[in-house]
Amino acid sequence: MSNQAWGGRFTDETDPRVARFTESISFDHKLFEQDVAASIAHARMLAQVGLITDAECAQIVQGLTEIRAEIAAGVFPFDVAREDIHMHIEAALIERLGDVGRKLHTARSRNDQVATDLRLWVREAIDGIDARIQGLQRAWLEFAARHREVILPGYTHLQRAQPVLAAHYALAYVEKLERDRGRLADCRRRVNVLPLGAAALAGTSLPIDREQVACALGFDAVAANSLDASSDRDFALEAVFACAVVALHLAGWAEEWVLWSTQEFGFLSLPDAVCTGSSIMPQKKNPDVCELIRGKSARVVADLTHLLVLVKGLPLAYNRDLQEDKRPVFDACETVASCLELAAVVVAGARLNAAAIAAGLDRGFLDATTLMEQLIGRGIPQRTAHELVGKLVARAESRGVTLAELTEDELRAVHPELGPWVRSTLGVPRAVAAFRSFGSTAPAEVDRQLAAWTERLTPASAPSPPPATVP
């Protein structure tokens, strides 16, 4: 028998350079748990339908279990001549069991085998990422509770705009992360479809039971078209896209906190445990973790681009190009998982410099929009009110004072409606207290949302994890 799964038709030995060029064991060894789990489920199905005996099935399951343990222990030998993790496991099984081991590949191809293994791996990765996202959400809720009374300047175009409660700011990231969870959950539904049984591309003439395998492996459905099942990588694209969005959310937050931790902003103190120093400047405290989270987002976006270009123009059904799908999938999921884990540590340990923030809140006319809305409430059209307050801002800016420090003469010079009452509406705390709308930074609204999110993310009320897929 040939050492290759496909060697019977060939007369010449494979060029060693080809073996090195075509191997994937250097990266797809990560799939060993999934490959063994799917192979055990497949073997049990073969026994159930009578294609192998119960005794042969028991031997195969025992052999696969031993091989899995050897790989996990790091004592299993890998060889590029055996190409991939699937052939390594099958070859090791045949070495142990002979012809009984050769029966395992009945009614399946490496095409549907690898598609199944990758779906199992992605499903597990999604569950792990989801758990880390929830951990980061809880860290944000704790951050909000610690800084409940702090008022921050809110920004648009990186220019001061309106005041917001620090808790409202933290909840913005809770919301973003919840959308990330929703994308991953939606993706998981399409991941959780069994391709095994599609064989190479056309199915099989043997009497297999695909539903039994799907049930054993925890899949929700069976792929309905064998041509599509063996070649589909939409699920991988979706998973990496969802990871890329998570990475971009983390990158935006990291950039913000890199700025906030500078002397120029002075808003934030990061914990020493997530910072590093300089080899030459003893005073330095660098926000390296935030910078690397920002930087690693580029890798995840590149992984998505890799996959998009990889599948562009591929004809049905399986093509060897798809061997190259695993590295970007592995990298994207693992990079995002590690970034989420460290982000939670950063958020949990960070402290806002409340006094420094409060000392500068009178800069930037954060109460201007509130004054405009008060004028609207007195019957002045919005466009007119906008222009009037703009003139007041220009007057105050030219004098280097706040809106509340303008004289009554200066107020009335702009509009007779502007009298002493104006001062009772100005100032950042009054501006925050004036908000009313649902979803706003109004203190009562923020309290309501904090309570709702705290209840929603309490670990005791979190859904139970899905059942393990490894027998």
FENMOKA-V596516 format. One record per backbone hydrogen bond with DSSP energy under -1.0 kcal/mol. CO is the residue of the C=O (numbers start at 0). NH is the residue of the N-H. E is the energy in kcal/mol with one decimal. If there is no record, write none. Layout:
[[CO & NH & E] [CO & NH & E]]
This chain:
[[6 & 9 & -1.6] [14 & 18 & -1.9] [15 & 19 & -2.1] [16 & 20 & -2.1] [17 & 21 & -2.7] [18 & 22 & -1.1] [23 & 26 & -1.9] [23 & 27 & -3.5] [26 & 29 & -1.2] [27 & 30 & -2.0] [28 & 31 & -1.7] [30 & 34 & -2.9] [31 & 35 & -2.4] [32 & 36 & -2.4] [33 & 37 & -2.6] [34 & 38 & -2.1] [35 & 39 & -2.6] [36 & 40 & -2.2] [37 & 41 & -2.4] [38 & 42 & -2.7] [39 & 43 & -2.4] [40 & 44 & -1.8] [41 & 45 & -2.5] [42 & 46 & -2.1] [43 & 47 & -2.0] [44 & 48 & -2.2] [45 & 50 & -2.3] [45 & 51 & -1.2] [52 & 56 & -2.4] [53 & 57 & -2.4] [54 & 58 & -2.0] [55 & 59 & -2.4] [56 & 60 & -2.9] [57 & 61 & -2.3] [58 & 62 & -2.7] [59 & 63 & -2.8] [60 & 64 & -2.3] [61 & 65 & -2.0] [62 & 66 & -2.3] [63 & 67 & -2.6] [64 & 68 & -1.9] [65 & 69 & -2.1] [66 & 70 & -2.4] [67 & 71 & -2.5] [68 & 72 & -1.8] [69 & 74 & -2.3] [70 & 73 & -1.2] [78 & 81 & -2.1] [79 & 82 & -1.9] [81 & 83 & -2.5] [82 & 23 & -2.9] [82 & 24 & -2.0] [83 & 87 & -1.9] [84 & 88 & -2.2] [85 & 89 & -2.3] [86 & 90 & -2.8] [87 & 91 & -2.2] [88 & 92 & -2.0] [89 & 93 & -2.4] [90 & 94 & -2.3] [91 & 95 & -1.3] [92 & 96 & -2.8] [93 & 97 & -2.9] [96 & 99 & -1.3] [97 & 101 & -1.3] [100 & 103 & -1.2] [102 & 105 & -1.8] [104 & 107 & -1.6] [108 & 112 & -2.1] [109 & 113 & -2.5] [110 & 114 & -1.4] [111 & 115 & -1.8] [112 & 116 & -2.5] [113 & 117 & -2.6] [114 & 118 & -1.8] [115 & 119 & -2.4] [116 & 120 & -2.3] [117 & 121 & -2.8] [118 & 122 & -2.6] [119 & 123 & -2.0] [120 & 124 & -2.5] [121 & 125 & -2.9] [122 & 126 & -1.9] [123 & 127 & -2.1] [124 & 128 & -2.7] [125 & 129 & -2.7] [126 & 130 & -1.9] [127 & 131 & -1.7] [128 & 132 & -2.5] [129 & 133 & -2.2] [130 & 134 & -1.8] [131 & 135 & -2.1] [132 & 136 & -2.6] [133 & 137 & -2.3] [134 & 138 & -1.7] [135 & 139 & -2.2] [136 & 140 & -2.1] [137 & 141 & -2.3] [138 & 142 & -2.2] [139 & 143 & -2.5] [140 & 144 & -2.2] [141 & 145 & -2.2] [142 & 146 & -1.5] [144 & 147 & -1.0] [146 & 149 & -1.4] [149 & 165 & -2.8] [151 & 163 & -2.6] [153 & 160 & -3.2] [155 & 158 & -2.3] [158 & 155 & -2.1] [161 & 153 & -2.7] [163 & 151 & -3.6] [164 & 168 & -2.0] [165 & 169 & -2.4] [166 & 170 & -2.3] [167 & 171 & -1.3] [169 & 173 & -1.5] [170 & 174 & -2.3] [171 & 175 & -2.0] [172 & 176 & -2.5] [173 & 177 & -1.8] [174 & 178 & -2.0] [175 & 179 & -1.8] [176 & 180 & -2.2] [177 & 181 & -2.2] [178 & 182 & -2.4] [179 & 183 & -2.3] [180 & 184 & -2.6] [181 & 185 & -2.4] [182 & 186 & -2.6] [183 & 187 & -2.6] [184 & 188 & -1.2] [186 & 190 & -2.0] [187 & 191 & -2.2] [190 & 192 & -2.0] [191 & 219 & -1.8] [193 & 222 & -3.0] [194 & 197 & -2.0] [197 & 202 & -2.2] [205 & 207 & -2.1] [208 & 212 & -1.2] [209 & 213 & -2.5] [210 & 214 & -2.4] [211 & 215 & -2.3] [212 & 216 & -2.0] [213 & 218 & -2.6] [220 & 193 & -2.9] [224 & 228 & -2.9] [225 & 229 & -1.8] [227 & 231 & -2.3] [232 & 236 & -2.1] [233 & 237 & -2.9] [234 & 238 & -2.2] [235 & 239 & -2.4] [236 & 240 & -2.5] [237 & 241 & -2.7] [238 & 242 & -2.1] [239 & 243 & -2.4] [240 & 244 & -2.1] [241 & 245 & -2.0] [242 & 246 & -2.7] [243 & 247 & -2.2] [244 & 248 & -2.4] [245 & 249 & -2.4] [246 & 250 & -2.3] [247 & 251 & -2.2] [248 & 252 & -2.0] [249 & 253 & -2.7] [250 & 254 & -2.3] [251 & 255 & -1.8] [252 & 256 & -2.3] [253 & 257 & -2.3] [254 & 258 & -2.0] [255 & 259 & -2.7] [256 & 260 & -1.7] [258 & 261 & -1.7] [259 & 266 & -1.3] [259 & 267 & -1.6] [261 & 265 & -3.0] [266 & 352 & -3.3] [268 & 350 & -2.2] [270 & 273 & -1.8] [271 & 274 & -1.8] [273 & 288 & -1.3] [275 & 285 & -3.5] [280 & 283 & -1.6] [285 & 275 & -1.9] [285 & 287 & -2.0] [286 & 290 & -2.2] [287 & 291 & -2.8] [288 & 292 & -2.5] [289 & 293 & -2.2] [290 & 294 & -2.3] [291 & 295 & -3.5] [292 & 296 & -1.0] [294 & 297 & -1.5] [295 & 299 & -1.4] [296 & 300 & -2.2] [297 & 301 & -2.3] [298 & 302 & -2.4] [299 & 303 & -1.9] [300 & 304 & -2.2] [301 & 305 & -2.8] [302 & 306 & -2.1] [303 & 307 & -2.5] [304 & 308 & -2.5] [305 & 309 & -2.2] [306 & 310 & -2.1] [310 & 313 & -1.8] [318 & 321 & -2.2] [319 & 322 & -2.4] [320 & 323 & -2.3] [321 & 324 & -1.6] [324 & 328 & -1.3] [325 & 329 & -3.4] [326 & 330 & -2.8] [327 & 331 & -2.5] [328 & 332 & -2.2] [329 & 333 & -2.5] [330 & 334 & -2.6] [331 & 335 & -2.3] [332 & 336 & -2.1] [333 & 337 & -2.1] [334 & 338 & -2.3] [335 & 339 & -2.6] [336 & 340 & -2.0] [337 & 341 & -2.0] [338 & 342 & -2.6] [339 & 343 & -2.0] [340 & 344 & -1.1] [341 & 345 & -2.4] [342 & 346 & -2.7] [343 & 347 & -2.2] [344 & 348 & -1.5] [345 & 349 & -1.2] [350 & 268 & -2.8] [351 & 353 & -1.6] [352 & 356 & -2.3] [353 & 357 & -2.8] [354 & 358 & -2.0] [356 & 359 & -1.1] [357 & 360 & -1.2] [359 & 362 & -1.7] [364 & 367 & -1.7] [366 & 370 & -1.9] [367 & 371 & -2.2] [368 & 372 & -2.2] [369 & 373 & -1.9] [370 & 374 & -2.0] [371 & 375 & -2.0] [372 & 376 & -2.0] [374 & 379 & -2.0] [375 & 378 & -1.9] [380 & 384 & -3.0] [381 & 385 & -2.8] [382 & 386 & -1.9] [383 & 387 & -2.5] [384 & 388 & -2.5] [385 & 389 & -2.0] [386 & 390 & -1.9] [387 & 391 & -1.9] [388 & 392 & -2.6] [389 & 393 & -2.2] [390 & 394 & -2.3] [391 & 395 & -2.9] [392 & 396 & -2.9] [393 & 397 & -2.0] [394 & 398 & -1.3] [395 & 399 & -1.1] [395 & 400 & -2.4] [402 & 405 & -1.4] [406 & 410 & -2.1] [407 & 411 & -2.7] [408 & 412 & -1.9] [410 & 413 & -1.0] [410 & 414 & -1.6] [414 & 417 & -1.8] [416 & 418 & -1.0] [418 & 421 & -1.8] [419 & 422 & -1.2] [421 & 424 & -1.8] [426 & 430 & -2.2] [427 & 431 & -2.4] [428 & 432 & -2.2] [429 & 433 & -1.4] [431 & 434 & -1.2] [436 & 439 & -1.9] [441 & 445 & -2.8] [442 & 446 & -2.4] [443 & 447 & -2.0] [444 & 448 & -2.3] [445 & 449 & -2.8] [446 & 450 & -2.3] [447 & 451 & -2.2] [448 & 452 & -2.8] [449 & 453 & -2.5] [450 & 454 & -2.2] [451 & 455 & -2.1] [452 & 456 & -2.4] [457 & 460 & -1.9] [458 & 461 & -1.3]]
